[in-house]
């Protein structure tokens, strides 16, 4: 497995380890047996576990999700893979009205050990119906847990935790992260992650940035630039969207008094609004200024390469917003040093199948 230390490889490693532990566990989805293995995350699973446990499904998201829910209810720990979050919307009824409610409706006596991997397509220039991040939708539903890893060293423990949970977990992956490499020394244990536990990526005293997923990678780049310009930034990668780490958010907001929330979803009624509510409700007297949000605009993502660059935000826009929050002018070299995102090009190491 030549990609074992990158983000995709850590997904595969966690899947293999957990399926070895439980002979009744199953992985299923469109493309799980494909030669490219869903961005390299399911390569070789059929050879390891056989076709009865690694199941290629027809192109019917609602049906395959219904089968996955049924298998989980029947006692099979199930990993369900959808290559695009957008296509999974055809199966929302199975998720919201079946999987998420089962444990509650049976008074805690029944479980649905189901992990649903959803791959995000933001930034591919693929337009309104192939590029959405709807983590706020899933977080809104009682009975669901929602995870969104940003850094490779978190992937293994987070996916292991999801697979071992007795009830449904939505595991959101940004395609732009699949080729990201991490610190292999931190990729050995499942004990470093618990649901509702954020990761403090950087500690600082002037400003708090709260982010998740690919937004945390962008925020880290911005934070390094800010540090070189005398702004000491604390960066919180939420990791767990639901449950969310309220204590870390409150503690950091009280310490710095200034908060910027970075959200890859849309701003109106978005997940960022929930974070701002937590901050204002619990730390109002400690705030030095009103929290700011940077998120996707309230319009569908354009397809044209000529305009998508104006739609996206990157590390430059995050840094610019941070300087506004600090009431400092943005340095003249900011945009040139924090280069804008290019349509369809996440980084030079990207190796997608399309």
Backbone torsions as a table, in degrees:
resi	resn	phi	psi	omega
1	UNK	NA	99.8	-170.9
2	UNK	-78.4	-5.4	-178.7
3	UNK	-113.8	26.8	-166.8
4	UNK	-67.7	-21.4	-179.7
5	UNK	-100.0	6.9	175.4
6	UNK	-101.3	177.0	-173.9
7	UNK	-56.3	-48.6	179.5
8	UNK	-63.4	-40.8	179.8
9	UNK	-65.2	-33.3	177.7
10	UNK	-70.6	-32.3	173.1
11	UNK	-62.8	-45.7	179.9
12	UNK	-64.3	-42.7	-179.4
13	UNK	-62.4	-43.2	179.0
14	UNK	-64.4	-40.9	179.9
15	UNK	-62.0	-46.9	179.9
16	UNK	-61.7	-47.4	-177.5
17	UNK	-61.9	-43.0	-178.0
18	UNK	-73.7	-34.4	177.9
19	UNK	-71.5	-28.4	175.1
20	UNK	-68.1	-33.3	-178.7
21	UNK	-70.1	-33.8	-173.3
22	UNK	-123.5	104.2	-177.5
23	UNK	-66.2	-11.9	177.5
24	UNK	-94.1	-3.3	-178.1
25	UNK	-72.2	151.2	-174.3
26	UNK	-139.3	145.6	168.4
27	UNK	-122.0	138.0	-177.0
28	UNK	-148.8	155.6	178.0
29	UNK	155.8	170.9	179.8
30	UNK	-78.8	112.9	177.9
31	UNK	100.8	1.5	-178.0
32	UNK	-66.6	-22.9	177.3
33	UNK	-104.6	5.2	179.6
34	UNK	-63.7	148.3	-179.9
35	UNK	-55.5	-27.6	178.7
36	UNK	-92.5	-6.2	167.9
37	UNK	55.9	49.0	177.5
38	UNK	48.1	67.5	178.7
39	UNK	63.2	25.8	178.3
40	UNK	86.6	6.1	-174.3
41	UNK	-90.6	-8.0	179.7
42	UNK	-128.9	17.0	-176.8
43	UNK	-62.5	131.2	173.8
44	UNK	77.7	3.7	-176.9
45	UNK	-67.7	-36.1	179.1
46	UNK	-62.8	-40.9	178.8
47	UNK	-64.6	-33.3	-179.2
48	UNK	-76.8	-41.1	-167.2
49	UNK	-124.1	-6.9	177.4
50	UNK	84.4	162.4	-174.1
51	UNK	-72.5	-14.8	178.0
52	UNK	-78.4	-19.2	178.9
53	UNK	-111.7	-14.1	176.5
54	UNK	-118.6	102.2	-165.0
55	UNK	-113.3	117.3	172.5
56	UNK	-79.0	132.0	-174.7
57	UNK	-110.1	158.0	172.3
58	UNK	-67.0	165.2	178.7
59	UNK	-79.5	75.7	178.0
60	UNK	-149.9	91.0	-172.2
61	UNK	-60.5	-41.4	-179.6
62	UNK	-63.8	-44.8	-178.3
63	UNK	-66.8	-45.9	-177.0
64	UNK	-65.7	-34.4	177.6
65	UNK	-69.7	-38.6	176.1
66	UNK	-61.3	-41.6	177.0
67	UNK	-64.1	-41.7	179.3
68	UNK	-62.6	-42.2	177.3
69	UNK	-62.9	-43.5	179.7
70	UNK	-63.0	-41.5	177.8
71	UNK	-63.1	-42.1	-179.7
72	UNK	-64.7	-43.0	178.2
73	UNK	-61.6	-32.0	-178.2
74	UNK	-81.5	0.5	175.3
75	UNK	104.2	6.3	177.1
76	UNK	-96.2	115.2	175.9
77	UNK	-64.6	117.0	-165.7
78	UNK	-119.7	133.1	172.2
79	UNK	-109.4	120.0	-177.6
80	UNK	-111.3	126.0	-173.9
81	UNK	-113.0	124.0	172.5
82	UNK	-118.3	122.3	-174.7
83	UNK	-70.6	-16.5	175.4
84	UNK	-139.3	129.6	175.7
85	UNK	-56.6	-40.7	-175.5
86	UNK	-57.8	-39.2	-179.5
87	UNK	-70.1	-28.1	-179.1
88	UNK	-66.5	-18.0	180.0
89	UNK	-59.4	-21.6	176.0
90	UNK	-67.4	-13.7	-175.9
91	UNK	-114.4	17.7	-177.1
92	UNK	-61.8	-33.1	179.1
93	UNK	-63.3	-43.3	179.3
94	UNK	-61.7	-37.5	-178.6
95	UNK	-74.6	-52.7	-170.0
96	UNK	-76.8	-42.3	-174.2
97	UNK	-95.6	-10.9	178.0
98	UNK	-115.7	-72.8	-172.6
99	UNK	-58.4	-46.7	-174.1
100	UNK	-70.1	-23.9	-173.2
101	UNK	-97.2	-17.0	-167.9
102	UNK	-58.1	-50.3	-177.0
103	UNK	-58.7	-43.6	-179.0
104	UNK	-68.3	-44.2	-175.2
105	UNK	-66.2	-23.7	179.1
106	UNK	-104.8	23.3	173.7
107	UNK	61.2	30.8	179.2
108	UNK	80.8	3.6	-177.5
109	UNK	-87.7	-18.2	-178.8
110	UNK	-117.7	148.0	-178.6
111	UNK	-129.5	160.7	176.8
112	UNK	-130.5	82.7	-177.2
113	UNK	-74.3	77.4	-172.7
114	UNK	-124.4	124.5	172.9
115	UNK	-108.5	124.3	-179.5
116	UNK	-111.4	109.3	176.5
117	UNK	-84.8	121.5	178.9
118	UNK	-121.5	124.8	-177.4
119	UNK	-96.6	128.0	-179.1
120	UNK	-88.0	145.1	-177.7
121	UNK	-113.4	17.3	-176.6
122	UNK	-59.2	140.9	173.7
123	UNK	87.6	4.0	-179.8
124	UNK	-90.0	0.5	-177.0
125	UNK	66.7	27.6	-175.3
126	UNK	-101.3	13.5	167.1
127	UNK	82.1	-172.3	-168.7
128	UNK	-62.9	-28.2	-171.2
129	UNK	-106.2	8.8	-179.7
130	UNK	-133.9	21.8	-167.1
131	UNK	-146.8	21.4	-171.5
132	UNK	-94.8	144.1	168.0
133	UNK	-112.8	112.8	-173.7
134	UNK	-115.9	37.6	-180.0
135	UNK	-58.6	-30.6	179.1
136	UNK	-65.0	-35.3	175.9
137	UNK	-57.3	-53.4	-174.3
138	UNK	-66.0	-38.6	-179.6
139	UNK	-65.3	-23.6	-178.8
140	UNK	-72.9	-18.2	-171.5
141	UNK	-92.1	117.8	175.0
142	UNK	-60.5	138.7	179.7
143	UNK	99.2	-6.8	178.8
144	UNK	-110.4	141.9	166.8
145	UNK	-106.1	146.6	-175.4
146	UNK	-132.8	123.3	179.0
147	UNK	-118.4	146.0	177.3
148	UNK	-144.4	90.4	-179.7
149	UNK	-70.6	149.5	177.6
150	UNK	-117.1	-34.0	-173.0
151	UNK	-117.3	141.9	-172.0
152	UNK	-56.2	-39.2	-177.4
153	UNK	-67.4	-14.1	177.6
154	UNK	-90.4	-16.9	-170.4
155	UNK	-62.3	-49.7	-176.4
156	UNK	-59.7	-55.2	-179.7
157	UNK	-63.1	-33.2	-179.4
158	UNK	-69.7	-43.4	179.8
159	UNK	-69.7	-37.6	176.1
160	UNK	-60.5	-42.4	178.5
161	UNK	-62.9	-40.2	179.3
162	UNK	-63.9	-46.6	-177.4
163	UNK	-64.9	-34.5	-178.1
164	UNK	-82.9	-9.5	-180.0
165	UNK	-71.3	141.2	-176.8
166	UNK	-76.0	-5.7	-177.5
167	UNK	-136.7	172.2	-167.3
168	UNK	-59.8	135.2	175.6
169	UNK	-128.6	129.1	173.0
170	UNK	-93.0	123.1	-176.7
171	UNK	-115.4	106.4	-172.4
172	UNK	-97.2	128.6	-178.0
173	UNK	-123.9	127.5	173.3
174	UNK	-86.3	127.8	-179.0
175	UNK	-54.9	-32.4	-175.9
176	UNK	-68.4	-11.2	-179.5
177	UNK	-96.7	-14.1	-173.1
178	UNK	-59.0	-30.6	-178.3
179	UNK	-95.8	5.2	-178.5
180	UNK	-74.9	132.8	176.7
181	UNK	-98.1	151.9	-178.1
182	UNK	-129.7	-167.3	180.0
183	UNK	-86.6	108.2	-175.0
184	UNK	-62.6	-24.7	179.7
185	UNK	-66.4	-22.7	-179.5
186	UNK	-96.1	6.3	-173.1
187	UNK	-109.7	47.4	-174.2
188	UNK	-125.6	-13.4	-169.1
189	UNK	-131.7	150.1	174.4
190	UNK	-97.6	2.0	-173.6
191	UNK	-86.6	-8.3	-172.6
192	UNK	-85.9	-3.7	-176.6
193	UNK	-130.7	136.2	170.5
194	UNK	-133.3	146.4	177.2
195	UNK	-54.5	137.9	179.3
196	UNK	79.8	18.6	-179.7
197	UNK	-119.0	111.3	178.6
198	UNK	-78.0	168.5	176.0
199	UNK	-113.1	124.8	174.9
200	UNK	-84.6	100.3	-175.2
201	UNK	-73.8	-40.6	177.0
202	UNK	-138.6	144.9	174.1
203	UNK	-104.4	140.1	-179.3
204	UNK	-156.6	174.8	-174.2
205	UNK	-122.0	-14.5	-173.0
206	UNK	-93.7	-34.5	-167.7
207	UNK	-156.1	141.5	174.5
208	UNK	-109.5	129.7	169.5
209	UNK	-111.4	127.4	178.9
210	UNK	-114.8	125.7	-173.5
211	UNK	-149.5	-179.2	177.5
212	UNK	-158.3	161.5	176.7
213	UNK	55.9	-143.8	-178.4
214	UNK	-61.7	-25.3	176.7
215	UNK	-60.3	-28.4	178.5
216	UNK	-72.1	-33.0	176.1
217	UNK	-66.6	-45.0	176.8
218	UNK	-62.4	-41.8	-178.5
219	UNK	-65.7	-35.8	178.1
220	UNK	-65.0	-41.7	177.0
221	UNK	-61.7	-42.5	179.3
222	UNK	-65.0	-40.8	-178.1
223	UNK	-63.4	-37.6	178.0
224	UNK	-64.9	-40.4	177.5
225	UNK	-66.4	-42.6	179.6
226	UNK	-60.1	-39.1	179.4
227	UNK	-60.8	-35.7	178.5
228	UNK	-73.2	-8.7	179.5
229	UNK	-120.3	31.7	171.5
230	UNK	63.9	32.1	172.1
231	UNK	-120.0	109.8	-175.6
232	UNK	-86.7	103.2	-170.5
233	UNK	-100.5	134.1	169.5
234	UNK	-97.3	125.8	-177.9
235	UNK	-113.6	122.5	177.2
236	UNK	-110.2	116.9	171.5
237	UNK	-93.4	112.5	-172.2
238	UNK	-62.3	-39.6	-177.5
239	UNK	62.7	-57.2	179.7
240	UNK	-99.8	111.1	-179.7
241	UNK	-78.1	-38.8	174.5
242	UNK	-148.5	119.6	-1.9
243	UNK	-69.9	152.7	-177.7
244	UNK	-103.9	152.2	-176.3
245	UNK	-82.6	81.7	-177.4
246	UNK	-62.4	-40.8	-176.1
247	UNK	-62.0	-43.4	-179.9
248	UNK	-65.9	-37.4	178.9
249	UNK	-63.2	-48.2	-177.9
250	UNK	-64.6	-45.2	-178.1
251	UNK	-60.2	-44.6	-178.6
252	UNK	-69.5	-41.9	179.9
253	UNK	-62.4	-39.2	177.4
254	UNK	-65.9	-36.1	-177.4
255	UNK	-70.3	-47.2	-173.7
256	UNK	-92.5	-33.5	-179.4
257	UNK	77.9	-2.9	178.9
258	UNK	-135.5	130.2	-174.8
259	UNK	-134.6	132.9	172.4
260	UNK	-118.3	124.4	179.6
261	UNK	-103.7	124.0	-179.5
262	UNK	-107.2	122.0	-172.7
263	UNK	-135.0	124.5	179.6
264	UNK	-79.9	-7.5	172.8
265	UNK	-84.8	179.0	178.6
266	UNK	-74.3	150.5	-172.5
267	UNK	-73.3	-44.6	-175.2
268	UNK	-66.9	125.6	-177.4
269	UNK	57.0	27.2	-174.7
270	UNK	-89.2	177.7	179.4
271	UNK	-64.5	-30.9	178.4
272	UNK	-60.1	-32.7	179.0
273	UNK	-63.1	-37.4	178.6
274	UNK	-65.3	-40.4	179.3
275	UNK	-65.3	-43.1	178.3
276	UNK	-62.6	-39.1	177.9
277	UNK	-60.7	-44.4	178.5
278	UNK	-59.3	-44.1	-177.3
279	UNK	-66.0	-50.5	-175.7
280	UNK	-66.6	-39.8	-178.6
281	UNK	-65.6	-36.1	-171.5
282	UNK	-104.3	-17.4	-173.9
283	UNK	-131.8	21.0	-171.5
284	UNK	-52.8	-45.8	-175.6
285	UNK	-70.9	-15.7	-179.2
286	UNK	-93.1	-12.1	-174.5
287	UNK	-75.1	136.2	176.1
288	UNK	-92.3	-18.4	176.2
289	UNK	-158.8	165.2	-179.9
290	UNK	-67.4	139.7	176.3
291	UNK	-60.2	146.1	177.0
292	UNK	-113.5	155.3	-179.7
293	UNK	-127.0	137.6	167.3
294	UNK	-122.8	123.0	-173.4
295	UNK	-151.6	177.0	177.8
296	UNK	-66.2	145.8	179.8
297	UNK	-67.4	161.0	-176.6
298	UNK	-84.7	49.8	174.8
299	UNK	-142.0	154.1	175.3
300	UNK	-60.8	151.3	-179.7
301	UNK	-69.6	131.1	-179.4
302	UNK	-73.1	157.0	178.1
303	UNK	-89.8	-36.5	-173.7
304	UNK	-62.2	130.9	175.4
305	UNK	-64.5	-22.4	-178.1
306	UNK	-72.4	-23.1	-177.0
307	UNK	-119.3	-13.6	-175.8
308	UNK	-65.8	-27.9	177.9
309	UNK	-62.4	-30.7	177.2
310	UNK	-77.5	-21.8	-178.1
311	UNK	-80.2	-36.9	-174.1
312	UNK	-79.1	152.2	166.6
313	UNK	-114.8	152.2	-179.6
314	UNK	-135.1	-161.4	-177.8
315	UNK	-62.5	-33.6	179.5
316	UNK	-63.0	-48.0	-178.6
317	UNK	-64.3	-34.8	177.1
318	UNK	-65.2	-46.6	179.1
319	UNK	-63.0	-40.9	179.9
320	UNK	-60.6	-43.4	178.9
321	UNK	-65.7	-37.0	179.1
322	UNK	-65.2	-41.7	177.4
323	UNK	-64.2	-37.1	175.6
324	UNK	-60.1	-43.4	-179.1
325	UNK	-63.9	-35.2	179.0
326	UNK	-83.0	-3.2	-177.6
327	UNK	58.8	42.4	176.7
328	UNK	-120.5	148.9	175.8
329	UNK	-70.3	145.1	176.9
330	UNK	-72.7	126.4	-179.8
331	UNK	-58.4	150.4	-176.0
332	UNK	-65.0	-27.5	-177.2
333	UNK	-88.9	3.2	-172.2
334	UNK	-60.5	-49.3	-175.6
335	UNK	-68.6	-35.3	-178.6
336	UNK	-72.4	-32.9	-179.4
337	UNK	-83.0	-33.2	176.0
338	UNK	-104.4	81.1	-171.0
339	UNK	-60.7	141.8	179.2
340	UNK	-67.1	156.3	177.8
341	UNK	-67.1	143.9	173.8
342	UNK	-97.8	141.5	177.8
343	UNK	-57.8	130.7	174.4
344	UNK	70.1	6.9	-177.4
345	UNK	-127.0	92.6	-179.4
346	UNK	-71.7	-43.0	177.2
347	UNK	-165.2	169.2	-173.2
348	UNK	-69.6	-16.9	-178.8
349	UNK	-93.5	3.0	-174.3
350	UNK	-64.5	134.6	-179.7
351	UNK	-137.7	66.9	179.2
352	UNK	-80.7	163.4	-176.6
353	UNK	-87.2	-9.9	-172.7
354	UNK	-100.0	NA	NA
